[in-house]
Amino acid sequence: MTATDDTTRGSAMEIHRLLDEAFAGVEMTADLQDLKEEMRANLVARAAEFEREGLSPVAAAQRAMPEAGDIRSLIDEVETATDAATPAW
């Protein structure tokens, strides 16, 4: 295992924690789980870029998170789209 693996794992864990906070209280559907996992993958990749620039794992994760935008709005959009696609019968 290399130092890079350790730091990337550190930022991945921080992103995992931050996303769990952002999704707290949300009833997870398959669509929301997909959104969360896609966001996690993109944020981990972005945090790794910040780490290569010299940021600590935690700082890299915290800097990457705002680039995801308003997570609650994204959750609301997915929930609305899911509700609209559900038959009323």
Contacts in CASP RR format, 6 or more apart in sequence:
PFRMAT RR
TARGET T0000
AUTHOR 0000-0000-0000
METHOD contacts of the structure
MODEL  1
MTATDDTTRGSAMEIHRLLDEAFAGVEMTADLQDLKEEMRANLVARAAEF
EREGLSPVAAAQRAMPEAGDIRSLIDEVETATDAATPAW
4 51 0 8 1.000
7 51 0 8 1.000
7 56 0 8 1.000
7 57 0 8 1.000
8 44 0 8 1.000
8 47 0 8 1.000
8 48 0 8 1.000
8 51 0 8 1.000
8 57 0 8 1.000
9 57 0 8 1.000
10 57 0 8 1.000
10 58 0 8 1.000
10 61 0 8 1.000
11 44 0 8 1.000
11 47 0 8 1.000
11 48 0 8 1.000
11 50 0 8 1.000
11 51 0 8 1.000
11 57 0 8 1.000
11 58 0 8 1.000
11 60 0 8 1.000
11 61 0 8 1.000
11 64 0 8 1.000
12 40 0 8 1.000
12 44 0 8 1.000
12 47 0 8 1.000
12 61 0 8 1.000
13 57 0 8 1.000
14 47 0 8 1.000
14 57 0 8 1.000
14 58 0 8 1.000
14 61 0 8 1.000
14 62 0 8 1.000
15 40 0 8 1.000
15 43 0 8 1.000
15 44 0 8 1.000
15 47 0 8 1.000
15 61 0 8 1.000
15 64 0 8 1.000
15 65 0 8 1.000
16 40 0 8 1.000
18 61 0 8 1.000
18 62 0 8 1.000
18 65 0 8 1.000
19 36 0 8 1.000
19 39 0 8 1.000
19 40 0 8 1.000
19 43 0 8 1.000
19 71 0 8 1.000
22 71 0 8 1.000
22 72 0 8 1.000
23 32 0 8 1.000
23 36 0 8 1.000
23 71 0 8 1.000
23 75 0 8 1.000
26 32 0 8 1.000
26 75 0 8 1.000
28 36 0 8 1.000
29 78 0 8 1.000
29 79 0 8 1.000
29 82 0 8 1.000
31 78 0 8 1.000
31 81 0 8 1.000
31 82 0 8 1.000
32 75 0 8 1.000
32 78 0 8 1.000
32 79 0 8 1.000
32 82 0 8 1.000
35 74 0 8 1.000
35 75 0 8 1.000
35 78 0 8 1.000
39 68 0 8 1.000
39 71 0 8 1.000
39 74 0 8 1.000
42 68 0 8 1.000
43 61 0 8 1.000
43 64 0 8 1.000
43 65 0 8 1.000
43 67 0 8 1.000
43 68 0 8 1.000
46 64 0 8 1.000
46 67 0 8 1.000
47 57 0 8 1.000
47 60 0 8 1.000
47 61 0 8 1.000
47 63 0 8 1.000
47 64 0 8 1.000
48 60 0 8 1.000
50 59 0 8 1.000
50 60 0 8 1.000
50 63 0 8 1.000
50 64 0 8 1.000
51 57 0 8 1.000
51 60 0 8 1.000
55 63 0 8 1.000
68 74 0 8 1.000
END
